[in-house]
Amino acid sequence: MPAIDDLLKEFPQDSRDTLKKAWGALPESMQKELEGSLKYLPGDLARWKMLMDLALPNFKIAFAEKHFIAIVGPANVGKSTLYNQLIRRKEDRAAVSPVPGTTRVNQQADAGLFRLADTPGADAVGEVGQQEKEHALAAARAADFLVVVFDALQGIKRTEQELFDELNGLGKPSVVVLNKMDLLSRKDVDPVLERTAANLRLQRAQIVPVSAKSGQNLDDLLIAIAKAEPGLLSALGRALPAYRWRLAWTAITGAATTAAAIALTPLPVVDVIPLLAVQSSLVLGIARIYSYDLTPARARELAVTFGLGFLGRTLFQELSKLGGPPGWLLSAAIASSTTVVMGYAAIVWFERGEKLTGESLAGLTKALTGTLINALKGLGSRKPEKASLEQRLRETLESSPLAHSRDALDQAASAGDSGTPAP
């Protein structure tokens, strides 16, 4: 039977370090339970590694350190104005003017959530322009994350396309910002967004329209950053309490889609290990978003409080007897719904110190499972590819009203406590 240390040796060093942190943060009782499950692992560990690779992004939420973000793009698109909106201290502000080339060298400051760099225009020509581009690209290469800014009025020409391709070639997680949207007439907003997305070969939803000058839609930018880089979620939550639910829902959505993908894997019992890892990391990550300091004693308490595995297995057995949806669909929907409920239960705990009752947990899980089953039925009766499943679930969860307000969950939980069936 492989031991935990033997398993960790099978992973690259970066993943191994992350997994060690995750393992060390688990309560001793959970460690023993997982160690006892190792006997179910396949001998070559290949499928185990695949499952754990699915879970790794969720570990970032719980254990990531401060990131370095670089704002890059052509000259005079508003990079410095956006930089000034995000940094903490006025004395760190960058000079801003309508004259192209005002920013000649990189400038860095602490944004509280992360370290941030303002860069010169990366599209200038001539000897000075080439030097400025090198400064910008050096910052981009050193960064953990890129915010690529373009101008809504200038549009995307060949030089912008070439710059975007060059930045994409660095392989960094990034978001694309279209600035100066406040200068467009209302009728021009949609056509400009459509053209920008088409010219950059992106989906329209991948473009974040903002006004750096007024601060319009900067919260959408922060949410987009959090979606693209899970490690930033907890930092954003600590710094922006007003957006904690949206940030937490982003974490919940990511964990729920991962849980569903894990549930597709035909490994009886083994899938409980990475599922527990995903759900435990989700709870720890939400704790960081809500600035809740977990001690080992509290972590053990939470592991008991939010242990929804038994509830999920019971629900699977109940629904299987009724016939109807295929087994893969039930497994994916239940794994996803129990993960969502675990995240919500953690939020209630961190905000109010309240433990949801078993009736509330069961009612919420059944209601969400029904919703997700209906959403997944469109994929057909055959087990889908992991990417198709994740996309359908992510679209369902992100388009849900819960992405902006958790009122429905609060009402359903209250109904469960009062003995009224959850909707």
C-alpha positions in Angstrom: 0.0 0.0 0.0 1.5 3.3 -1.0 2.2 5.9 1.7 1.5 9.6 1.4 5.2 10.4 1.0 5.4 7.9 -1.8 2.5 9.5 -3.5 4.0 13.0 -3.3 7.1 11.8 -5.0 5.0 11.1 -8.1 4.3 14.8 -8.6 6.4 17.7 -9.9 8.2 19.8 -7.2 5.8 22.7 -7.5 2.7 20.5 -7.1 4.4 18.5 -4.4 5.0 21.6 -2.3 1.4 22.7 -2.7 0.1 19.2 -1.8 2.3 19.1 1.3 0.8 22.3 2.5 -2.7 21.0 1.9 -2.0 17.8 3.7 -0.4 19.5 6.7 -3.4 21.7 7.1 -5.9 18.8 7.3 -7.1 17.7 10.8 -5.4 14.6 12.1 -8.7 12.6 11.9 -9.1 13.4 8.2 -5.4 12.5 7.5 -6.0 9.1 9.1 -9.2 8.6 7.1 -7.4 9.4 3.9 -4.4 7.2 4.7 -6.8 4.3 5.3 -8.3 4.9 1.8 -4.9 4.5 0.1 -5.4 0.8 -0.2 -7.9 1.5 -3.0 -5.4 3.3 -5.2 -4.4 1.6 -8.5 -0.8 0.3 -8.5 0.6 2.7 -11.2 -1.0 5.8 -9.6 -1.7 7.3 -13.0 -5.4 7.8 -12.4 -4.7 9.1 -8.9 -2.3 11.7 -10.3 -5.0 12.7 -12.9 -7.6 13.2 -10.1 -5.2 15.2 -8.0 -4.2 17.4 -11.0 -7.9 18.3 -11.2 -7.9 19.3 -7.5 -4.7 21.4 -7.5 -6.3 24.8 -8.6 -8.5 24.7 -5.5 -5.5 24.3 -3.3 -4.3 27.7 -4.6 -7.3 29.4 -3.0 -6.3 28.1 0.4 -2.5 28.4 0.3 -1.3 30.9 -2.4 1.1 33.7 -1.4 1.0 37.3 -2.6 1.1 37.6 -6.4 2.8 40.1 -8.7 0.6 41.6 -11.4 1.8 43.6 -14.4 -0.5 46.0 -16.3 0.6 45.9 -19.9 -0.6 47.2 -23.3 -0.1 49.9 -25.9 0.8 53.4 -25.1 -1.8 55.9 -23.9 -4.6 53.4 -23.2 -5.0 54.3 -19.5 -2.6 51.8 -17.8 -1.3 54.3 -15.3 -4.8 55.5 -14.5 -5.9 51.9 -13.8 -2.7 51.4 -11.7 -3.5 54.5 -9.6 -7.0 53.1 -8.9 -5.7 49.9 -7.5 -2.6 50.9 -5.4 -2.9 51.8 -1.8 -0.8 54.8 -1.2 -1.1 58.2 -3.0 2.6 58.7 -2.9 3.1 55.7 -5.1 0.8 57.1 -7.9 2.1 57.1 -11.5 2.2 60.3 -13.5 -0.8 60.5 -15.9 -1.3 62.8 -18.9 -2.8 62.6 -22.4 0.7 62.6 -23.9 1.8 59.2 -25.1 4.9 57.9 -23.5 4.4 59.7 -20.1 5.4 56.4 -18.5 9.0 55.6 -19.5 10.0 52.9 -17.0 8.2 50.3 -14.9 6.8 51.4 -11.6 5.7 49.1 -8.7 3.6 49.5 -5.6 1.8 47.4 -3.1 -1.9 47.1 -3.9 -2.7 45.3 -0.6 -4.1 42.4 -2.5 -0.9 41.9 -4.6 2.2 43.7 -5.9 1.3 45.8 -9.0 3.5 47.1 -11.8 2.6 49.9 -14.2 4.6 49.6 -17.5 5.4 51.8 -20.5 3.6 51.3 -23.8 4.7 48.1 -25.4 3.9 49.1 -29.0 6.1 52.1 -29.5 8.7 52.3 -32.3 12.2 53.7 -32.6 15.1 53.3 -30.2 13.3 54.9 -27.2 10.1 53.0 -28.0 12.0 49.7 -28.2 13.6 50.3 -24.8 10.2 51.1 -23.3 8.8 47.8 -24.8 11.6 45.9 -23.3 10.8 47.4 -19.9 7.2 46.3 -20.3 8.0 42.8 -21.5 10.5 42.3 -18.7 7.7 43.1 -16.2 5.3 40.8 -18.0 7.9 38.0 -17.9 8.4 38.4 -14.2 4.7 38.7 -13.3 2.5 36.0 -12.1 -0.5 37.5 -13.8 -1.1 40.1 -16.6 -3.8 42.7 -17.0 -3.7 43.5 -20.7 -5.3 46.9 -21.4 -6.6 48.3 -24.8 -8.4 51.5 -25.7 -12.1 51.3 -26.7 -11.7 54.4 -28.9 -8.5 53.3 -30.7 -9.8 49.8 -31.3 -7.7 46.7 -32.1 -5.4 47.2 -35.1 -2.6 44.9 -36.4 -0.1 46.3 -33.9 -2.4 45.5 -31.0 -3.1 42.0 -32.3 0.6 41.4 -32.6 1.3 42.7 -29.1 -1.5 40.5 -27.7 -0.1 37.4 -29.4 3.3 38.2 -28.0 2.0 38.6 -24.5 -0.1 35.4 -24.9 3.1 33.6 -25.9 4.5 34.2 -22.4 2.0 31.6 -21.1 0.8 33.8 -18.2 -2.7 33.8 -16.8 -4.3 37.1 -17.8 -7.5 39.2 -18.3 -8.1 41.6 -21.2 -9.5 45.1 -20.2 -11.1 47.5 -22.7 -10.7 50.9 -21.1 -12.4 54.3 -21.7 -15.8 52.8 -22.2 -17.3 56.0 -20.6 -16.3 57.9 -23.8 -18.5 55.7 -26.0 -22.1 56.4 -26.8 -24.5 53.8 -25.5 -25.3 52.5 -29.0 -21.6 51.9 -29.7 -20.8 49.8 -26.6 -22.0 46.4 -27.9 -20.5 46.8 -31.4 -17.1 47.8 -30.0 -17.0 44.9 -27.6 -17.9 42.5 -30.4 -15.2 43.8 -32.7 -12.6 43.8 -30.0 -13.4 40.2 -29.1 -13.3 39.1 -32.8 -10.0 40.9 -33.5 -8.4 39.3 -30.5 -9.9 35.9 -31.2 -11.7 35.8 -27.8 -15.2 35.4 -26.6 -17.0 38.6 -25.7 -17.3 37.4 -22.1 -13.5 37.4 -21.9 -13.3 41.2 -22.4 -13.8 43.3 -19.3 -15.1 46.8 -20.2 -14.1 49.5 -17.7 -13.5 53.2 -17.2 -10.2 53.4 -15.2 -10.8 57.2 -14.8 -14.2 56.9 -13.1 -13.6 53.4 -11.6 -16.6 52.0 -13.5 -16.7 48.2 -13.5 -13.4 47.8 -11.6 -15.2 45.3 -9.4 -15.9 43.2 -12.5 -12.2 43.4 -13.3 -11.3 42.1 -9.8 -13.8 39.2 -10.2 -12.3 38.4 -13.6 -8.8 38.3 -12.1 -10.0 36.0 -9.4 -11.6 33.6 -11.9 -8.5 33.5 -14.0 -6.1 33.0 -11.0 -7.6 31.2 -8.0 -4.7 32.0 -5.8 -5.8 35.7 -5.7 -9.3 35.0 -4.4 -8.4 35.0 -0.7 -6.4 38.2 -1.0 -9.2 40.0 -2.8 -11.7 38.8 -0.2 -9.6 40.2 2.6 -9.2 43.6 0.9 -12.7 43.9 -0.5 -15.4 42.8 2.1 -18.2 44.2 -0.1 -17.5 41.7 -2.8 -16.9 38.6 -0.6 -20.0 36.7 -1.7 -19.1 37.1 -5.4 -15.6 36.1 -4.7 -16.7 33.1 -2.6 -19.1 32.1 -5.3 -16.3 32.1 -7.8 -14.4 29.8 -5.5 -17.4 27.6 -5.0 -18.1 27.4 -8.8 -14.5 26.3 -9.5 -14.6 23.7 -6.7 -18.0 22.4 -7.8 -17.1 21.9 -11.4 -13.9 20.1 -10.4 -15.8 17.9 -8.0 -18.2 17.0 -10.9 -15.3 16.1 -13.2 -13.7 13.9 -10.5 -17.1 12.1 -10.1 -16.9 11.1 -13.7 -13.8 9.0 -13.1 -14.6 5.3 -12.9 -12.7 4.6 -9.7 -15.1 3.4 -6.9 -14.2 4.8 -3.5 -11.0 6.4 -4.7 -12.8 9.5 -5.9 -13.6 10.3 -2.3 -10.0 11.2 -1.7 -9.6 14.1 -4.2 -13.2 15.1 -3.5 -12.4 15.6 0.1 -9.2 17.5 -0.9 -11.2 19.8 -3.1 -13.9 20.4 -0.5 -11.4 20.9 2.3 -9.4 23.4 0.3 -12.7 25.2 -0.6 -13.5 25.6 3.1 -10.0 26.8 3.9 -10.0 29.2 1.0 -13.4 30.7 2.0 -12.0 31.1 5.5 -9.2 33.2 4.0 -11.7 35.2 1.9 -13.7 36.0 5.1 -10.5 36.7 7.1 -11.3 33.8 9.4 -8.2 32.4 11.2 -8.5 28.6 11.4 -6.8 26.9 14.3 -6.3 23.1 14.1 -9.2 22.7 16.6 -11.5 24.8 14.5 -10.4 22.9 11.4 -11.4 19.6 13.0 -14.7 21.1 14.0 -15.3 22.2 10.4 -14.4 18.9 9.0 -17.1 17.3 11.1 -19.6 20.0 10.6 -19.4 20.0 6.8 -18.8 16.3 6.2 -21.4 15.9 3.4 -20.0 12.7 1.9 -22.4 10.5 3.7 -25.3 12.7 2.7 -24.2 12.6 -1.0 -23.9 8.8 -1.0 -27.4 8.5 0.6 -28.9 10.8 -2.0 -27.3 8.9 -4.8 -28.8 5.6 -3.5 -32.2 7.2 -3.2 -32.2 8.7 -6.7 -30.7 5.6 -8.3 -33.7 3.6 -7.1 -36.1 5.9 -8.9 -34.4 5.3 -12.2 -34.2 8.0 -14.8 -30.8 9.9 -15.0 -27.8 7.8 -15.8 -25.3 7.1 -13.0 -22.6 9.5 -14.3 -25.1 12.4 -14.3 -26.2 11.6 -10.7 -22.6 11.3 -9.5 -21.6 14.6 -11.2 -24.7 16.5 -10.0 -24.4 15.3 -6.4 -20.6 15.9 -6.2 -21.2 19.4 -7.4 -24.2 20.2 -5.2 -22.6 18.9 -2.0 -19.5 21.0 -2.8 -21.7 24.1 -3.3 -23.6 23.4 0.0 -20.3 22.9 1.8 -19.1 26.3 0.6 -22.3 28.0 1.7 -22.2 26.3 5.1 -18.7 27.5 5.6 -19.7 31.1 4.8 -22.6 31.0 7.3 -20.1 29.6 9.9 -17.5 32.3 9.2 -20.0 35.2 9.1 -22.3 34.3 12.0 -20.7 31.4 13.8 -23.9 29.3 13.0 -24.0 25.7 12.1 -26.6 24.7 9.5 -28.8 21.9 10.6 -28.9 18.5 9.0 -32.3 19.3 7.6 -31.0 22.5 6.0 -28.0 20.7 4.5 -30.2 17.9 3.1 -32.8 20.3 1.7 -30.2 22.5 0.0 -28.4 19.5 -1.4 -31.5 18.0 -2.9 -32.7 21.2 -4.4 -29.4 22.0 -6.0 -29.0 18.4 -7.2 -32.3 18.6 -9.0 -31.3 21.9 -10.6 -28.0 20.5 -11.8 -29.5 17.3 -13.1 -31.8 19.3 -15.3 -28.9 21.4 -16.5 -26.8 18.4 -17.4 -29.5 16.4 -19.2 -28.8 18.4 -22.3 -25.5 16.7 -22.6 -27.2 13.4 -23.5 -27.3 10.0 -21.9 -23.7 9.1 -22.7 -21.0 10.2 -20.3 -19.6 13.5 -21.7 -16.0 14.7 -22.0 -14.7 16.4 -18.9 -14.4 19.8 -20.6 -18.1 19.7 -21.8 -19.3 18.8 -18.3 -17.2 21.6 -16.7 -18.4 24.2 -19.2 -22.1 23.3 -18.7 -21.8 23.4 -14.9 -19.8 26.6 -14.9 -22.3 28.3 -17.2 -25.2 27.1 -15.0 -23.6 28.3 -11.7 -22.2 31.6 -13.1 -25.5 32.5 -14.7 -27.4 31.7 -11.5 -28.8 34.6 -9.5 -26.6 33.2 -6.7 -23.5 34.6 -8.4 -24.6 38.1 -7.2 -26.8 37.3 -4.2 -27.2 34.3 -2.0 -30.8 35.2 -0.9 -32.2 32.0 -2.4 -29.8 29.8 -0.4 -30.6 31.7 2.8 -34.3 31.3 2.2 -33.9 27.6 1.4 -31.8 27.1 4.5 -34.3 28.9 6.7 -37.1 26.8 5.2 -35.2 23.6 6.1 -34.7 24.8 9.7 -38.4 25.5 10.0 -39.4 22.1 8.6 -40.7 23.6 5.4 -39.5 21.7 2.3 -36.7 23.5 0.5 -37.7 24.9 -3.0 
